[in-house]
Each structure stands twice: as C-alpha cells, then as structure tokens.
C-alpha cells in the first residue's frame, strides 16, 4: 500500500509541471499589456441590440463605473465629479453616455472610464457647479 501511494505521489509530481506548462497564463505568449478599452469600444457595446450580450456588458460597465467613482468620492470627500441620481437605472446611464458619444466623436479615442466620467459630468452636474 505504501509503495502504491509513493508511486502515485511521484507520478503526480512528475506530471504536474507538464500539465502546468501546457496551460500558459498568457495564451498569446505576448508580454505586452492588453489593449486599452476605449470609449469607441464602449459605444459599440452600448449600441448592441436589446437583450444582446453586448448591451448587457455595456449596462454592467456603466454600473461598475458609477460604483467605482462613488467609492473614490467616499474616500476623498472633497472630490466630486458628477451627481448621478442614487441607484440610477443602467439604461439611463447608457443613454447619457451614448448621447455624449454622438455629440463628442473626437473624444472616443480616450479610455472608456474617462469618457464615462465626462459624459456623466455633462449629464449630472452637481449643485453649484
């Protein structure tokens, strides 16, 4: 029984590196950083058909962006970018972004997260701004 266990452990130890080597962490083999997610990429997602995976991705991205900015504002109380209604529906956020994107095509080459902030600053300015 001991011999069987010892053989099994040795076999697993010998085969594990080969199995790990066959599943690279970076499937392309490139050490370059991933491409940036640009405002035009988000616009393409937000223009997706109702019920599509693209549109679902857009809505989730908008929710996550607002949540991230809310966390940043919570941490730095003197920092306020926009004042979107609490629990704003994702469809409203999407609408504001897509309208901004159509009005500002020259801005679509920047990172999506920055474009979302600019769109929401235009759509939901804070009182006194």
C-alpha positions as CSV (number, residue, x, y, z in Angstrom):
1,X,0.0,0.0,0.0
2,X,2.8,2.4,0.9
3,X,4.6,1.6,-2.4
4,X,1.4,2.4,-4.3
5,X,1.0,5.7,-2.5
6,X,4.6,6.6,-3.0
7,X,4.3,5.7,-6.7
8,X,1.2,7.8,-7.1
9,X,2.7,10.8,-5.4
10,X,5.9,10.6,-7.5
11,X,3.9,10.2,-10.7
12,X,1.8,13.3,-9.8
13,X,4.9,15.3,-9.0
14,X,6.4,14.4,-12.4
15,X,3.3,15.0,-14.4
16,X,2.2,18.3,-12.7
17,X,4.8,20.5,-14.3
18,X,4.0,19.2,-17.8
19,X,0.3,19.9,-17.2
20,X,1.0,23.4,-16.0
21,X,3.3,24.1,-18.9
22,X,0.5,23.2,-21.4
23,X,-1.8,25.9,-20.0
24,X,0.0,29.2,-20.3
25,X,-1.2,32.1,-18.2
26,X,-0.9,34.3,-21.3
27,X,-2.4,32.4,-24.2
28,X,-0.9,34.7,-26.9
29,X,2.6,34.4,-25.4
30,X,3.0,38.1,-25.6
31,X,4.3,40.1,-22.7
32,X,2.7,43.3,-24.0
33,X,-0.1,44.8,-21.9
34,X,-3.7,44.1,-23.1
35,X,-5.2,46.7,-25.4
36,X,-6.9,49.7,-23.8
37,X,-10.7,49.7,-23.6
38,X,-11.6,52.9,-25.4
39,X,-14.8,55.0,-25.5
40,X,-15.5,53.8,-29.0
41,X,-15.4,50.2,-27.8
42,X,-17.9,51.0,-25.1
43,X,-20.1,52.9,-27.6
44,X,-20.1,49.8,-29.8
45,X,-21.2,47.7,-26.9
46,X,-23.9,50.2,-25.9
47,X,-25.3,50.2,-29.4
48,X,-26.0,46.5,-29.1
49,X,-29.4,45.1,-29.7
50,X,-31.9,44.8,-26.9
51,X,-31.2,41.6,-24.9
52,X,-27.8,41.1,-26.5
53,X,-24.6,40.2,-24.6
54,X,-23.0,43.5,-25.9
55,X,-25.8,45.6,-24.4
56,X,-25.6,43.6,-21.1
57,X,-21.9,44.3,-21.0
58,X,-22.5,48.0,-21.6
59,X,-25.0,48.2,-18.8
60,X,-22.8,46.4,-16.4
61,X,-19.8,48.6,-17.3
62,X,-21.8,51.7,-16.7
63,X,-23.0,50.4,-13.3
64,X,-19.4,49.5,-12.3
65,X,-18.0,52.8,-13.4
66,X,-20.5,54.7,-11.3
67,X,-19.9,52.4,-8.3
68,X,-16.1,53.0,-8.7
69,X,-16.5,56.7,-8.9
70,X,-18.8,56.7,-5.8
71,X,-16.2,54.7,-3.9
72,X,-13.5,57.2,-4.9
73,X,-15.7,60.1,-3.7
74,X,-16.4,58.3,-0.4
75,X,-12.6,58.0,0.1
76,X,-11.8,61.6,-0.8
77,X,-14.8,63.8,0.4
78,X,-13.6,66.9,-1.4
79,X,-13.6,65.1,-4.8
80,X,-16.8,65.2,-6.7
81,X,-17.1,64.6,-10.4
82,X,-20.9,64.2,-11.0
83,X,-24.0,63.8,-9.1
84,X,-26.0,61.0,-10.7
85,X,-29.2,60.1,-9.0
86,X,-28.7,57.4,-6.4
87,X,-29.5,54.0,-7.9
88,X,-29.7,55.5,-11.4
89,X,-31.0,52.8,-13.8
90,X,-28.3,51.4,-16.0
91,X,-30.4,52.3,-19.1
92,X,-30.3,56.0,-18.1
93,X,-26.5,55.9,-17.7
94,X,-26.2,54.2,-21.1
95,X,-28.5,56.8,-22.7
96,X,-26.4,59.6,-21.2
97,X,-23.2,58.1,-22.4
98,X,-24.4,57.3,-26.0
99,X,-25.8,60.8,-26.4
100,X,-22.5,62.3,-25.2
101,X,-20.6,60.0,-27.5
102,X,-22.6,61.1,-30.5
103,X,-22.0,64.8,-29.6
104,X,-18.3,64.3,-28.9
105,X,-16.9,61.9,-31.6
106,X,-13.5,63.4,-31.2
107,X,-13.3,62.1,-27.6
108,X,-13.9,58.4,-28.5
109,X,-10.2,57.6,-28.7
110,X,-9.7,58.0,-25.0
111,X,-10.1,55.3,-22.3
112,X,-13.7,54.4,-21.7
113,X,-13.7,55.1,-18.0
114,X,-12.6,58.7,-18.6
115,X,-15.3,59.1,-21.3
116,X,-18.0,57.8,-18.9
117,X,-16.9,60.3,-16.3
118,X,-17.1,63.2,-18.8
119,X,-20.5,62.1,-20.1
120,X,-21.9,61.8,-16.6
121,X,-20.4,65.2,-15.6
122,X,-22.3,66.7,-18.5
123,X,-25.5,64.8,-17.7
124,X,-25.5,65.1,-13.9
125,X,-23.6,68.2,-12.8
126,X,-23.5,68.7,-9.0
127,X,-25.4,71.7,-7.5
128,X,-23.2,74.8,-7.5
129,X,-21.0,73.6,-10.4
